[in-house]
Amino acid sequence: MSASDRPTSKPPSVKFFRAANKLVRPLLGSRFHRPLSGRLMLLTYNGHRTGREFTVPIGYFGWDPGTVLAMSSQLGWIPSLRGGSPVRLRIRGEVHEAVPTVIEDTPEVAALLGEFVDRKGAKAAKGLMLGLPGDRRPTDDELGTAAARTRLVLFRLETASQGR
């Protein structure tokens, strides 16, 4: 099979995410969160244009102590986090106040993706659905291509309280 004949993996569509979120959001907010909350958290933020509160499920990874890393190719919530306004995260049933730092510079995103591979492994990187290989460390070109398709957010956790 030639390279042009191979199926390419496309990220799921926005419609898919919206439909899935209608099921996932209530589960993550309930006492039945455990099957999903090891990889997904709820992000609650105020919209940058409307000021309206939004809650969306997003994938996350523990990063440094007191910090979690999230990424998305669905960039709808990123503009609302750019100013670093505090947000709420519900992680494994606990609510945390957090301060986001959005990373959008492609070389910086590529470097952080490379660090992600070093910390979590190639298989975890492939699961990000950014076209990264799952059997080896990506090349700099592969990291750059993947970085152009995503934005990263580091959330510094401020406080934790029991789930609401």
C-alpha positions as CSV (number, residue, x, y, z in Angstrom):
1,M,0.0,0.0,0.0
2,S,1.5,3.3,-1.0
3,A,1.5,6.4,1.2
4,S,-1.2,8.0,-0.8
5,D,-3.4,4.9,-0.4
6,R,-3.2,4.8,3.3
7,P,-6.2,6.1,5.2
8,T,-5.5,9.3,7.0
9,S,-6.9,9.9,10.5
10,K,-9.0,13.0,10.7
11,P,-10.0,14.5,14.0
12,P,-13.7,14.0,14.9
13,S,-16.0,16.7,13.6
14,V,-17.4,19.5,15.8
15,K,-20.9,17.9,15.4
16,F,-19.5,14.7,16.9
17,F,-18.0,16.6,19.9
18,R,-21.2,18.5,20.5
19,A,-23.3,15.3,20.5
20,A,-20.8,13.4,22.7
21,N,-20.6,16.4,25.2
22,K,-24.3,16.1,25.8
23,L,-23.7,12.7,27.3
24,V,-20.3,13.2,28.8
25,R,-20.8,16.5,30.6
26,P,-23.6,15.2,32.9
27,L,-21.6,12.0,33.6
28,L,-18.5,13.9,34.6
29,G,-20.5,16.1,36.9
30,S,-22.1,13.2,38.6
31,R,-21.0,10.6,41.2
32,F,-20.7,8.2,38.2
33,H,-17.7,10.1,36.8
34,R,-15.0,7.5,37.5
35,P,-15.0,5.6,34.1
36,L,-14.3,8.9,32.3
37,S,-12.6,11.2,34.8
38,G,-9.2,9.7,34.5
39,R,-8.8,11.2,31.1
40,L,-11.6,13.9,30.9
41,M,-12.3,16.9,33.1
42,L,-14.9,19.6,33.0
43,L,-13.7,23.1,32.2
44,T,-16.0,25.9,33.3
45,Y,-15.2,29.4,31.9
46,N,-16.8,32.7,31.0
47,G,-17.1,33.4,27.3
48,H,-14.8,36.2,26.1
49,R,-17.6,37.8,24.0
50,T,-20.8,37.1,25.9
51,G,-19.5,36.7,29.5
52,R,-21.8,33.6,29.6
53,E,-20.7,30.6,31.6
54,F,-19.8,27.5,29.6
55,T,-18.9,24.0,30.8
56,V,-17.2,21.6,28.4
57,P,-15.5,18.3,28.8
58,I,-11.9,18.3,27.7
59,G,-9.0,15.8,27.8
60,Y,-6.3,16.4,30.3
61,F,-3.0,15.0,31.5
62,G,-1.3,15.5,34.9
63,W,1.8,17.5,34.2
64,D,3.8,19.0,37.0
65,P,2.7,19.0,40.7
66,G,-0.4,21.3,40.8
67,T,-0.6,21.6,37.0
68,V,-2.6,19.8,34.3
69,L,-2.1,20.0,30.5
70,A,-5.0,20.2,28.1
71,M,-5.0,20.4,24.3
72,S,-7.6,20.8,21.6
73,S,-7.9,21.0,17.9
74,Q,-11.4,22.3,18.6
75,L,-10.4,25.8,19.4
76,G,-13.7,27.4,20.5
77,W,-12.8,27.7,24.2
78,I,-9.2,28.9,23.7
79,P,-10.0,32.6,23.1
80,S,-11.8,32.8,26.4
81,L,-8.7,31.6,28.3
82,R,-6.1,33.8,26.7
83,G,-6.3,36.5,29.3
84,G,-5.5,34.1,32.1
85,S,-8.9,34.7,33.9
86,P,-9.5,32.1,36.6
87,V,-11.6,29.0,35.6
88,R,-13.0,26.0,37.4
89,L,-11.9,22.5,36.6
90,R,-13.7,19.3,37.8
91,I,-11.1,16.6,37.9
92,R,-12.0,13.2,39.3
93,G,-14.9,14.6,41.2
94,E,-13.1,17.5,42.8
95,V,-13.6,21.1,41.8
96,H,-10.4,23.2,41.4
97,E,-10.0,26.9,40.8
98,A,-7.2,27.2,38.2
99,V,-5.4,29.8,36.1
100,P,-4.8,28.9,32.5
101,T,-1.8,29.7,30.3
102,V,-2.5,29.3,26.6
103,I,0.4,28.2,24.5
104,E,-0.2,29.1,20.8
105,D,3.3,29.7,19.3
106,T,3.9,26.8,17.0
107,P,7.6,26.2,18.0
108,E,6.6,26.4,21.6
109,V,3.7,24.0,21.1
110,A,6.0,21.6,19.2
111,A,8.6,21.7,22.0
112,L,5.9,20.9,24.6
113,L,4.5,18.1,22.4
114,G,8.0,16.6,22.3
115,E,8.2,16.8,26.1
116,F,4.8,15.2,26.2
117,V,6.2,12.3,24.2
118,D,9.2,12.0,26.4
119,R,7.0,12.0,29.6
120,K,4.0,10.0,28.4
121,G,5.3,7.9,25.5
122,A,4.7,7.6,21.8
123,K,1.5,5.6,22.2
124,A,-0.1,8.3,24.4
125,A,1.0,10.9,21.8
126,K,-0.6,8.9,19.0
127,G,-3.9,9.0,21.0
128,L,-3.9,12.8,20.8
129,M,-5.2,12.4,17.2
130,L,-2.6,14.9,15.8
131,G,-1.0,12.5,13.4
132,L,1.9,11.6,15.6
133,P,3.4,8.1,15.3
134,G,2.7,5.6,18.1
135,D,5.8,3.4,17.7
136,R,8.7,5.9,18.0
137,R,9.6,9.5,19.0
138,P,8.3,11.9,16.3
139,T,10.7,13.9,14.2
140,D,10.9,17.6,14.6
141,D,8.9,18.0,11.3
142,E,6.2,15.7,12.6
143,L,6.0,17.7,15.9
144,G,5.8,21.0,13.9
145,T,3.0,19.7,11.7
146,A,1.1,18.5,14.8
147,A,1.7,21.7,16.7
148,A,0.2,23.7,13.8
149,R,-3.1,21.8,14.4
150,T,-3.5,22.3,18.2
151,R,-3.2,24.7,21.1
152,L,-2.1,23.7,24.5
153,V,-3.2,25.1,27.9
154,L,-1.4,24.6,31.2
155,F,-3.7,25.0,34.1
156,R,-2.2,25.9,37.4
157,L,-4.5,24.5,40.1
158,E,-5.2,27.0,42.9
159,T,-7.7,25.3,45.2
160,A,-9.7,22.1,45.5
161,S,-13.1,21.5,47.0
162,Q,-15.3,18.4,47.1
163,G,-17.5,18.1,44.0
164,R,-20.6,20.2,43.8
